[in-house]
Amino acid sequence: MSPVNHQQETAVQQFMQRLEQLYQHAEKQLKRSFPRPEVNFKLRGRSAGTAHLQTNKLRFNAVLFSENKQAFIDEVLPHEICHLLCYQLYGRVRPHGKEWQQLMLKLFNVVPKTTHNFDVVSVQAQSFNYQCHCGIVPLSIRRHNKIVRGQTQYRCRRCGERLMATTS
């Protein structure tokens, strides 16, 4: 096993140990048990993590995790766990509403922030420049391909003009 793989494996083990500690703490504070979620590191794009409420799953971005291990353990993991706990305690509520915010503060003493501020250059997808009267508008590869295949057209949100591919 290469040193990088061993380091990644060790970091994931620490992450999972922290997950268990956070769940045990929540159970002690809330005086009830919670099923442990299925966890994977297959999330792509700019999101650090996501919680799938009905299936009790947590997905994390492996690239952002490797670049921000401590912040994931301190902030992202409690953030996503609170989504699952909130759903199990209150059902469907606003994703970052008062119930979720209270759990973040009272259970884990973490300031409830809705988004991370990680550098996402390493996970940003390719974009394609289109233009309108307002200027250049970058579109995702998915939207670009839909235009190329003739499946759709996009309009500028500001001026309403149809976006056209740039010539350069």
C-alpha positions in Angstrom: 0.0 0.0 0.0 1.4 3.4 -1.0 1.9 6.1 1.7 -0.8 8.3 0.2 -3.3 5.5 0.3 -2.4 4.7 3.9 -2.7 8.4 4.8 -6.1 8.6 3.1 -7.3 5.4 4.8 -6.1 6.7 8.2 -8.0 10.0 7.6 -11.2 8.2 6.7 -10.9 6.0 9.8 -10.5 9.1 12.0 -13.5 10.6 10.2 -15.6 7.6 10.9 -14.5 7.5 14.5 -15.5 11.1 14.8 -18.9 10.3 13.2 -19.5 7.6 15.9 -18.4 10.0 18.7 -20.8 12.6 17.4 -23.7 10.1 17.3 -23.0 8.9 20.8 -22.9 12.4 22.1 -26.2 13.2 20.3 -27.8 10.1 21.8 -26.7 11.0 25.3 -27.9 14.6 25.0 -31.2 13.7 23.3 -31.8 10.5 25.3 -32.6 8.3 22.4 -30.8 6.2 19.8 -30.3 6.9 16.1 -29.5 4.5 13.3 -26.0 5.1 11.9 -26.0 6.3 8.3 -24.4 4.7 5.3 -21.3 6.9 4.4 -19.4 7.2 1.1 -17.0 9.6 -0.4 -18.4 9.7 -3.9 -19.8 13.2 -4.0 -18.5 15.3 -6.9 -18.6 19.0 -7.7 -18.3 21.9 -5.3 -20.4 20.5 -2.5 -18.5 19.2 0.6 -21.2 16.9 1.8 -24.9 16.0 1.4 -27.4 14.2 3.5 -30.0 11.9 2.0 -32.7 12.1 4.6 -35.1 9.3 3.7 -32.3 6.7 3.0 -30.1 7.8 6.0 -27.0 8.3 3.8 -24.2 10.8 4.0 -22.1 11.5 0.9 -18.9 13.5 1.0 -16.5 14.9 -1.5 -13.3 13.0 -1.4 -11.2 15.7 -3.1 -12.4 18.4 -0.7 -12.0 16.1 2.2 -8.3 15.4 1.3 -7.7 19.1 1.0 -9.6 20.1 4.2 -9.5 17.2 6.6 -9.8 19.0 9.9 -12.5 21.3 8.7 -14.5 18.3 7.5 -14.2 16.7 10.9 -15.0 19.9 12.8 -17.7 21.5 10.6 -18.9 19.4 7.6 -19.5 16.2 9.5 -21.6 17.8 12.3 -23.4 19.8 9.6 -24.5 16.7 7.7 -25.2 14.6 10.8 -27.5 17.4 12.0 -29.5 17.2 8.8 -30.2 13.5 9.4 -30.9 14.0 13.1 -33.2 16.9 12.4 -35.2 14.8 9.9 -35.4 11.9 12.4 -36.5 14.2 15.2 -38.9 16.6 13.3 -39.6 15.2 9.9 -39.5 17.5 6.9 -38.4 21.0 8.0 -36.4 23.7 6.3 -32.9 22.3 5.5 -31.1 25.1 7.5 -34.0 26.2 9.6 -34.3 26.8 13.3 -34.4 23.1 14.2 -31.2 22.4 12.4 -29.5 25.5 13.7 -30.4 24.6 17.3 -29.0 21.1 16.9 -25.7 22.5 15.5 -25.3 24.8 18.4 -26.7 22.8 21.3 -25.4 19.4 20.4 -22.1 20.1 18.8 -21.3 23.7 19.7 -20.7 24.5 16.0 -21.8 27.8 14.4 -24.5 26.8 11.9 -23.3 27.9 8.5 -25.1 26.8 5.3 -22.1 26.7 3.0 -18.4 26.1 3.2 -15.7 28.4 2.1 -13.2 25.8 0.8 -11.1 26.6 -2.3 -12.9 24.6 -5.0 -10.5 25.2 -7.9 -9.5 21.5 -7.9 -13.1 20.3 -8.2 -14.6 22.9 -10.5 -16.0 21.5 -13.7 -15.1 22.7 -17.1 -17.3 25.6 -18.3 -18.1 27.1 -21.7 -18.5 30.8 -22.3 -21.7 32.1 -23.9 -22.7 35.8 -24.2 -25.5 38.2 -24.3 -25.8 42.0 -24.0 -24.7 41.8 -20.4 -21.5 40.1 -21.2 -19.9 36.6 -20.8 -22.0 33.9 -19.1 -20.2 30.6 -18.2 -22.3 27.5 -18.7 -21.7 24.0 -17.3 -20.6 21.2 -19.7 -24.1 19.7 -19.2 -25.9 22.9 -20.3 -23.4 23.4 -23.2 -24.0 19.8 -24.4 -27.8 20.3 -24.3 -27.4 23.4 -26.5 -25.0 21.5 -28.9 -27.5 18.6 -29.2 -30.3 21.1 -29.9 -32.3 20.1 -26.8 -32.6 23.5 -25.3 -31.7 27.2 -25.4 -30.8 29.4 -22.4 -31.6 33.0 -21.8 -29.7 35.5 -19.7 -31.4 36.0 -16.3 -30.7 39.7 -16.3 -31.6 40.9 -19.9 -33.6 37.9 -21.1 -31.5 37.6 -24.4 -30.8 34.2 -25.8 -27.2 33.1 -24.8 -25.0 32.5 -27.8 -21.6 30.7 -27.9 -18.6 33.0 -28.0 -16.4 32.7 -31.1 -13.2 32.6 -29.2 
